[in-house]
Amino acid sequence: MTEIRQQNKSFTGLIVLTMLASFVTPFMGSSVNLALPQISAEFGMHAESMSWIAMSYILASAVFLLPFGALSDIVGRKKIFITGMVIFSVSCLLGAVSTSSVMLITFRVLQGLGSSMVFGTSIAMVTAAVPPEKRGRAIGIVVFAVYSGLAVAPVVGGLMTQFLGWRSIFWLSFTVCSLVSLGAFFWIHGDAIDKKSTTFDYGGSFIYIVSLSLFMYGFSKITELHALIMAISGIAGLTAFLIFEKKRINPVFNATLFMSNRIFAFSNLAALINYAATFAVGFMISLYLQYAKGMTPAEAGSILIAQPVVMAITAPLAGRLSDRYQARWLSSLGMAIIVAGLLPFVFIGFNTSLTVIVVSLLILGTGFGIFSSPNTNAVMSSIEKPLYGVASATLGTMRLTGQMLSMGIASLAVHLFVGNNTIGSANIVSFIDAVRLVFIVFCVLCFAGIFASLARGSGEPRQV
């Protein structure tokens, strides 16, 4: 009886800490989007460089997540999780005292490094701690925390930016992350290592990090010759990485999972497409509301909250449904709803009413909530326990790579229409044209994502 109580206490502590970690990281990202105009004004940044405050964090998270996910299966997920939280805390502190845009972007990279360690372990720890029949519900709780962070960020972040300054966001995140880091030492018990091998794929990790970095950076500036060369080099490097990994005994990227596991492969592809078509919505609409509608950060936040609030409500419900019904249908339905939410933004202009924007965001939130939890459950339930860290990191990599592609599309559109100028009354029409182009691309991507989601097949998840 005492052992059962101890296990329940340990599981409760794990859920609380992973929820807090899953809350603060999206809160940080979404809040910073609202603070971009203020940061830009303080440091004298133009439109393209301003986008790198958000993109640098996502890029670092994406390139390091897969290696740390694989490493966590070898050295223990708790160790990687706590280390990541400490790094994230320190980077928040350093970001709060930054005195230049270069310093801030550098510390955002460090922040992304820490978050990759958290992303690569949190879902894996939760998945390993619950029985298969309750997995969807547990994942839904963690996803709920993610969307709660997104829901709170527009209002709290907007108010903090307006009345306390953008640095206050970093101070708040530093405080929360420090408490999570401390709590993890005492509340997370056990650090099971499921892999018998202790060999880490350093060579594959190096090729992957360099190649993905080249591709991501080059893609965001692909209209320039040097950036195009970097993007092509990145693709060539990633191709070489896949060939290299097939020969490794303990690869950092298990390509056989994609070739032999249809559910795993297409669920990850659906996640990649989904995030590529949705992540920059908050970034673009936040800038639109502040520059085109003349709103304050707090006012813009009160509009943007519509989407994540609905996400937070629907994600746990969808997670529970995924324990009973196939993710193929739930996730595909969610993707179709997202397309309906994106369409009105294709026609956005000066006279677009706030009602249209809010309703569209509500539809987007509903679709994303229905898509995310079942899709995550499908990925984690399709593989065996020793690969939970790799699977969690792979899904996280798809998410972050999609986010980076989304921001790359947005940054590229802004660069094409606004150039290296600051956004203002002289070029606001061009900026709105950029917004329309971004949402046209997003609609096409998400429509294709419906078929990628359906293509995973109707096989039952592996219950392990």
C-alpha positions as CSV (number, residue, x, y, z in Angstrom):
1,M,0.0,0.0,0.0
2,T,2.8,2.3,0.9
3,E,4.5,1.5,-2.4
4,I,1.4,2.4,-4.3
5,R,1.0,5.7,-2.5
6,Q,4.7,6.4,-3.3
7,Q,4.1,5.6,-7.0
8,N,1.0,7.9,-7.1
9,K,3.0,10.7,-5.5
10,S,5.8,10.3,-7.9
11,F,3.4,10.3,-10.9
12,T,1.6,13.4,-9.6
13,G,4.9,15.2,-9.2
14,L,6.0,14.2,-12.7
15,I,2.7,15.4,-14.2
16,V,2.8,18.7,-12.3
17,L,6.4,19.4,-13.3
18,T,6.0,18.5,-17.0
19,M,2.8,20.6,-17.1
20,L,4.7,23.6,-15.7
21,A,7.6,23.1,-18.1
22,S,5.1,22.6,-21.0
23,F,3.3,25.8,-19.9
24,V,6.3,28.2,-19.6
25,T,8.1,27.4,-22.9
26,P,5.1,28.3,-25.2
27,F,4.2,31.2,-22.8
28,M,7.7,32.6,-23.4
29,G,7.5,32.2,-27.2
30,S,4.0,33.7,-27.6
31,S,4.7,36.6,-25.2
32,V,7.8,37.6,-27.1
33,N,5.7,37.9,-30.3
34,L,3.7,40.6,-28.7
35,A,6.9,42.3,-27.4
36,L,8.6,42.4,-30.8
37,P,7.6,46.0,-31.8
38,Q,8.8,47.3,-28.4
39,I,12.1,45.3,-28.6
40,S,12.5,46.5,-32.2
41,A,12.1,50.1,-31.2
42,E,14.6,49.8,-28.3
43,F,17.3,48.1,-30.4
44,G,16.6,49.8,-33.7
45,M,15.8,46.5,-35.6
46,H,14.4,46.3,-39.1
47,A,11.5,43.9,-39.9
48,E,13.7,40.9,-41.0
49,S,16.1,41.0,-38.1
50,M,13.1,41.4,-35.7
51,S,11.8,38.0,-36.8
52,W,15.1,36.4,-35.8
53,I,14.2,37.0,-32.1
54,A,11.6,34.3,-32.5
55,M,13.3,32.2,-35.2
56,S,16.7,31.9,-33.4
57,Y,14.9,30.1,-30.5
58,I,13.0,27.8,-32.7
59,L,16.1,27.0,-34.8
60,A,18.2,26.0,-31.8
61,S,15.3,23.9,-30.4
62,A,14.9,22.1,-33.7
63,V,18.5,21.2,-34.4
64,F,19.3,19.9,-30.8
65,L,16.1,18.2,-30.0
66,L,16.7,14.9,-31.8
67,P,20.2,14.3,-30.5
68,F,19.1,15.1,-26.9
69,G,16.1,12.8,-27.3
70,A,18.4,9.9,-28.3
71,L,20.8,10.8,-25.5
72,S,18.0,10.7,-22.9
73,D,17.3,7.1,-23.8
74,I,20.9,6.3,-22.9
75,V,21.8,8.5,-19.9
76,G,18.3,8.9,-18.4
77,R,15.5,11.3,-19.2
78,K,15.4,13.0,-15.8
79,K,19.0,14.1,-16.1
80,I,18.4,15.7,-19.5
81,F,15.1,17.2,-18.4
82,I,16.6,18.9,-15.3
83,T,19.7,20.1,-17.3
84,G,17.4,21.6,-19.9
85,M,15.4,23.5,-17.3
86,V,18.5,24.9,-15.7
87,I,19.8,26.1,-19.1
88,F,16.4,27.6,-20.0
89,S,16.3,29.4,-16.6
90,V,19.8,30.9,-17.0
91,S,19.1,32.0,-20.6
92,C,15.9,33.8,-19.4
93,L,18.0,35.6,-16.8
94,L,20.6,36.6,-19.4
95,G,17.9,37.6,-21.9
96,A,16.4,39.9,-19.3
97,V,19.6,41.9,-19.0
98,S,20.5,42.0,-22.7
99,T,21.7,45.4,-23.9
100,S,21.7,44.8,-27.7
101,S,19.8,42.7,-30.3
102,V,22.9,40.5,-30.8
103,M,23.0,39.7,-27.1
104,L,19.2,38.9,-27.0
105,I,19.3,36.7,-30.1
106,T,22.4,34.8,-28.7
107,F,20.6,34.1,-25.4
108,R,17.5,33.1,-27.3
109,V,19.7,30.4,-29.0
110,L,20.8,29.2,-25.6
111,Q,17.1,29.2,-24.5
112,G,16.3,27.0,-27.5
113,L,19.1,24.6,-26.5
114,G,17.6,24.2,-23.1
115,S,14.0,23.8,-24.4
116,S,15.2,21.1,-26.8
117,M,16.2,19.0,-23.7
118,V,12.8,19.6,-22.1
119,F,10.8,18.9,-25.3
120,G,12.8,15.7,-25.9
121,T,12.0,14.2,-22.5
122,S,8.7,15.4,-21.1
123,I,6.3,13.5,-23.3
124,A,8.6,10.4,-23.1
125,M,8.6,10.4,-19.3
126,V,4.8,10.8,-19.1
127,T,4.3,8.0,-21.8
128,A,6.5,5.6,-19.9
129,A,4.8,6.3,-16.6
130,V,1.2,5.5,-17.6
131,P,-0.5,2.3,-18.9
132,P,-1.5,2.3,-22.6
133,E,-5.3,2.6,-22.0
134,K,-4.8,5.9,-20.1
135,R,-2.0,7.3,-22.3
136,G,-4.2,9.6,-24.5
137,R,-5.7,11.2,-21.3
138,A,-2.2,11.8,-19.8
139,I,-0.9,13.3,-23.1
140,G,-4.0,15.4,-23.3
141,I,-3.2,16.9,-19.9
142,V,0.3,17.8,-21.0
143,V,-1.0,19.3,-24.3
144,F,-3.5,21.2,-22.2
145,A,-0.6,22.8,-20.3
146,V,1.0,23.8,-23.6
147,Y,-2.2,25.5,-24.8
148,S,-2.8,27.1,-21.4
149,G,0.6,28.7,-21.8
150,L,-0.4,29.9,-25.2
151,A,-3.8,31.1,-23.9
152,V,-2.3,33.1,-21.0
153,A,0.6,34.6,-23.0
154,P,-1.3,37.1,-25.2
155,V,-3.1,38.7,-22.2
156,V,-0.4,38.5,-19.5
157,G,2.5,39.0,-22.0
158,G,0.7,42.0,-23.6
159,L,0.0,43.6,-20.2
160,M,3.5,43.0,-18.9
161,T,5.0,44.4,-22.1
162,Q,2.8,47.5,-22.0
163,F,3.2,48.3,-18.3
164,L,6.4,46.6,-17.2
165,G,8.4,46.4,-20.4
166,W,9.4,43.4,-22.5
167,R,12.2,42.3,-20.0
168,S,9.5,41.4,-17.4
169,I,8.5,38.4,-19.6
170,F,12.0,37.0,-19.2
171,W,12.1,37.7,-15.5
172,L,8.8,35.8,-15.0
173,S,9.9,32.9,-17.1
174,F,13.2,32.7,-15.1
175,T,11.3,32.5,-11.8
176,V,9.0,29.7,-13.0
177,C,11.8,27.7,-14.6
178,S,14.0,27.9,-11.6
179,L,11.2,26.5,-9.4
180,V,10.6,23.6,-11.9
181,S,14.3,22.8,-11.9
182,L,14.4,22.7,-8.1
183,G,11.2,20.6,-7.9
184,A,12.4,18.1,-10.4
185,F,15.3,17.1,-8.1
186,F,12.8,16.1,-5.4
187,W,9.6,15.1,-7.2
188,I,10.8,13.0,-10.1
189,H,11.8,9.6,-8.8
190,G,13.7,7.1,-10.8
191,D,15.4,7.6,-14.1
192,A,14.9,4.3,-16.0
193,I,17.2,3.7,-18.9
194,D,15.5,1.5,-21.4
195,K,18.3,1.1,-23.9
196,K,21.1,-1.4,-23.1
197,S,23.5,0.3,-25.5
198,T,25.5,3.2,-24.2
199,T,26.9,4.3,-27.5
200,F,25.8,7.8,-28.6
201,D,25.9,8.7,-32.3
202,Y,28.2,11.7,-32.2
203,G,29.0,11.7,-35.9
204,G,25.4,11.5,-37.0
205,S,24.4,14.2,-34.4
206,F,27.1,16.6,-35.8
207,I,26.0,16.1,-39.4
208,Y,22.4,16.6,-38.5
209,I,22.9,19.8,-36.5
210,V,25.1,21.4,-39.1
211,S,22.9,20.4,-42.1
212,L,19.6,21.4,-40.5
213,S,21.0,24.7,-39.4
214,L,22.2,25.5,-42.9
215,F,18.9,24.5,-44.4
216,M,16.8,26.5,-41.9
217,Y,18.8,29.7,-42.1
218,G,19.2,29.5,-45.9
219,F,15.4,28.9,-46.3
220,S,14.5,32.1,-44.4
221,K,16.6,34.2,-46.8
222,I,16.3,32.1,-49.9
223,T,16.0,35.0,-52.3
224,E,19.7,35.8,-51.7
225,L,22.3,33.8,-53.5
226,H,24.4,32.9,-50.4
227,A,21.3,31.8,-48.6
228,L,20.2,29.6,-51.5
229,I,23.6,27.9,-51.5
230,M,23.3,27.3,-47.8
231,A,19.8,25.8,-48.2
232,I,20.9,23.5,-51.0
233,S,24.0,22.5,-48.9
234,G,21.7,21.8,-46.0
235,I,19.5,19.5,-48.1
236,A,22.6,17.6,-49.4
237,G,23.8,17.3,-45.8
238,L,20.5,15.9,-44.6
239,T,20.5,13.4,-47.4
240,A,24.0,12.3,-46.4
241,F,22.8,12.1,-42.8
242,L,20.1,9.6,-43.7
243,I,22.5,7.4,-45.6
244,F,25.0,7.6,-42.7
245,E,22.4,6.7,-40.2
246,K,21.4,3.5,-42.0
247,K,24.9,2.1,-41.2
248,R,24.9,3.0,-37.5
249,I,24.2,0.4,-34.9
250,N,22.7,3.0,-32.5
251,P,21.6,5.9,-34.8
252,V,20.4,9.2,-33.4
253,F,17.7,9.0,-36.0
254,N,16.0,5.7,-36.5
255,A,15.1,5.7,-40.2
256,T,13.6,2.2,-40.0
257,L,10.8,3.6,-37.9
258,F,9.7,5.7,-40.9
259,M,10.2,2.8,-43.4
260,S,8.5,0.1,-41.4
261,N,5.9,1.9,-39.3
262,R,3.3,3.6,-41.4
263,I,1.4,5.2,-38.4
264,F,4.7,6.6,-37.0
265,A,5.8,8.0,-40.4
266,F,2.6,9.7,-41.5
267,S,1.7,11.0,-38.0
268,N,5.0,12.8,-37.9
269,L,4.5,14.1,-41.5
270,A,1.1,15.4,-40.5
271,A,2.6,17.2,-37.5
272,L,5.3,18.7,-39.7
273,I,2.8,20.1,-42.2
274,N,0.4,21.2,-39.4
275,Y,2.9,23.3,-37.6
276,A,4.4,24.7,-40.8
277,A,0.9,26.0,-41.7
278,T,-0.1,27.4,-38.3
279,F,2.8,28.5,-36.1
280,A,3.4,31.9,-37.6
281,V,-0.3,32.8,-37.4
282,G,0.2,34.4,-34.0
283,F,3.4,36.2,-35.2
284,M,1.7,37.7,-38.3
285,I,-1.6,38.6,-36.7
286,S,0.1,40.2,-33.7
287,L,2.1,42.5,-36.0
288,Y,-1.0,43.2,-38.1
289,L,-3.0,44.2,-35.1
290,Q,-0.3,46.5,-33.8
291,Y,0.9,48.0,-37.0
292,A,-2.3,48.0,-39.2
293,K,-4.9,48.4,-36.5
294,G,-2.8,50.6,-34.1
295,M,-3.5,48.4,-31.1
296,T,-1.3,48.3,-28.0
297,P,0.4,45.0,-27.0
298,A,-2.3,44.4,-24.3
299,E,-5.2,45.0,-26.8
300,A,-3.6,42.7,-29.4
301,G,-3.2,40.1,-26.8
302,S,-6.9,40.2,-25.9
303,I,-7.7,39.3,-29.5
304,L,-5.0,36.6,-29.9
305,I,-6.1,34.8,-26.7
306,A,-9.1,33.4,-28.6
307,Q,-7.2,30.6,-30.4
308,P,-5.2,29.1,-27.5
309,V,-8.2,29.2,-25.1
310,V,-10.2,26.9,-27.4
311,M,-7.1,24.8,-27.9
312,A,-6.8,24.3,-24.1
313,I,-10.5,23.2,-24.0
314,T,-10.5,20.8,-26.9
315,A,-7.0,19.2,-26.5
316,P,-7.8,17.1,-23.3
317,L,-11.2,16.1,-24.7
318,A,-9.6,15.0,-28.0
319,G,-6.9,13.1,-26.0
320,R,-9.5,11.1,-24.2
321,L,-11.3,10.4,-27.4
322,S,-8.1,9.1,-29.0
323,D,-8.0,6.3,-26.3
324,R,-11.3,5.0,-28.0
325,Y,-11.2,6.1,-31.6
326,Q,-8.5,6.1,-34.3
327,A,-6.3,9.2,-34.5
328,R,-6.5,9.0,-38.3
329,W,-10.1,10.4,-38.2
330,L,-9.8,12.7,-35.3
331,S,-6.5,14.4,-36.5
332,S,-7.7,14.6,-40.1
333,L,-10.9,16.3,-38.9
334,G,-8.9,18.8,-36.9
335,M,-6.7,19.5,-40.0
336,A,-9.8,20.2,-42.1
337,I,-11.2,22.6,-39.5
338,I,-7.8,24.4,-39.5
339,V,-8.1,25.0,-43.2
340,A,-11.5,26.6,-42.6
341,G,-10.0,28.9,-40.0
342,L,-7.1,30.0,-42.2
343,L,-9.2,30.9,-45.3
344,P,-10.6,34.2,-44.0
345,F,-7.1,35.5,-43.4
346,V,-6.3,35.2,-47.1
347,F,-8.6,38.2,-47.7
348,I,-7.4,40.3,-44.7
349,G,-7.1,44.1,-45.2
350,F,-7.4,47.4,-43.4
351,N,-11.1,47.1,-43.0
352,T,-11.2,43.5,-41.8
353,S,-13.4,43.5,-38.7
354,L,-12.1,42.2,-35.4
355,T,-15.1,39.8,-35.3
356,V,-13.9,38.0,-38.4
357,I,-10.4,37.8,-36.9
358,V,-11.7,36.4,-33.6
359,V,-14.0,33.9,-35.2
360,S,-11.2,32.7,-37.5
361,L,-8.9,32.3,-34.5
362,L,-11.6,30.3,-32.6
363,I,-12.0,27.9,-35.6
364,L,-8.2,27.5,-35.8
365,G,-8.0,26.7,-32.0
366,T,-10.8,24.1,-32.3
367,G,-9.1,22.4,-35.2
368,F,-5.6,22.4,-33.7
369,G,-6.9,21.1,-30.4
370,I,-8.7,18.2,-32.1
371,F,-5.6,17.4,-34.2
372,S,-2.7,17.6,-31.7
373,S,-3.5,15.2,-28.8
374,P,-4.7,12.3,-31.0
375,N,-1.7,12.7,-33.3
376,T,0.7,12.7,-30.4
377,N,-0.9,9.6,-28.9
378,A,-0.7,7.9,-32.3
379,V,3.0,8.5,-32.5
380,M,3.9,7.4,-29.0
381,S,1.6,4.3,-29.1
382,S,3.1,3.1,-32.4
383,I,6.5,2.3,-31.0
384,E,8.1,0.2,-28.2
385,K,9.2,1.6,-24.8
386,P,13.0,1.6,-25.4
387,L,12.4,4.1,-28.2
388,Y,10.1,6.6,-26.3
389,G,12.8,9.2,-26.1
390,V,13.6,9.0,-29.8
391,A,9.9,9.0,-30.7
392,S,9.2,12.0,-28.5
393,A,12.2,13.9,-29.9
394,T,11.3,12.9,-33.5
395,L,7.8,14.3,-33.0
396,G,9.2,17.4,-31.3
397,T,11.6,17.8,-34.2
398,M,8.8,17.7,-36.7
399,R,6.9,20.3,-34.6
400,L,9.9,22.6,-34.3
401,T,11.0,22.1,-37.9
402,G,7.4,22.9,-38.9
403,Q,7.5,26.0,-36.7
404,M,10.8,27.1,-38.2
405,L,9.4,26.6,-41.8
406,S,6.3,28.6,-40.8
407,M,8.4,31.4,-39.5
408,G,10.7,31.1,-42.6
409,I,7.7,31.5,-44.9
410,A,6.5,34.5,-42.9
411,S,10.0,36.1,-42.8
412,L,10.5,35.5,-46.5
413,A,7.2,37.1,-47.4
414,V,7.9,40.1,-45.2
415,H,11.4,40.4,-46.8
416,L,9.9,40.2,-50.3
417,F,7.3,43.0,-49.6
418,V,8.9,45.2,-47.0
419,G,12.7,44.5,-47.4
420,N,15.1,45.6,-44.8
421,N,13.0,48.5,-43.7
422,T,11.1,49.0,-40.5
423,I,7.3,48.5,-40.7
424,G,5.5,51.8,-40.7
425,S,2.8,53.9,-42.4
426,A,5.0,54.2,-45.6
427,N,4.9,50.4,-46.3
428,I,1.9,49.1,-44.3
429,V,0.1,48.2,-47.5
430,S,3.0,46.1,-48.6
431,F,3.1,44.4,-45.2
432,I,-0.6,43.5,-45.5
433,D,0.1,42.0,-49.0
434,A,2.8,39.9,-47.3
435,V,0.3,38.7,-44.7
436,R,-2.1,37.6,-47.4
437,L,0.6,35.7,-49.2
438,V,1.6,33.9,-46.0
439,F,-2.0,32.7,-45.4
440,I,-2.4,31.5,-49.0
441,V,0.7,29.3,-48.5
442,F,-0.6,28.1,-45.2
443,C,-4.0,27.1,-46.6
444,V,-2.4,25.1,-49.4
445,L,0.0,23.3,-46.9
446,C,-2.8,22.5,-44.5
447,F,-5.1,21.2,-47.2
448,A,-2.3,18.8,-48.2
449,G,-1.9,17.9,-44.6
450,I,-5.4,16.4,-44.5
451,F,-4.3,13.7,-46.9
452,A,-1.0,13.1,-45.1
453,S,-3.1,12.5,-41.9
454,L,-5.5,10.1,-43.7
455,A,-2.6,8.2,-45.3
456,R,-1.4,6.8,-41.9
457,G,-3.9,4.0,-42.4
458,S,-6.4,2.4,-40.0
459,G,-4.0,0.1,-38.1
460,E,-4.5,0.0,-34.3
461,P,-1.8,1.6,-32.2
462,R,0.8,-0.7,-30.6
463,Q,-0.2,-1.1,-26.9
464,V,3.1,-1.5,-25.0
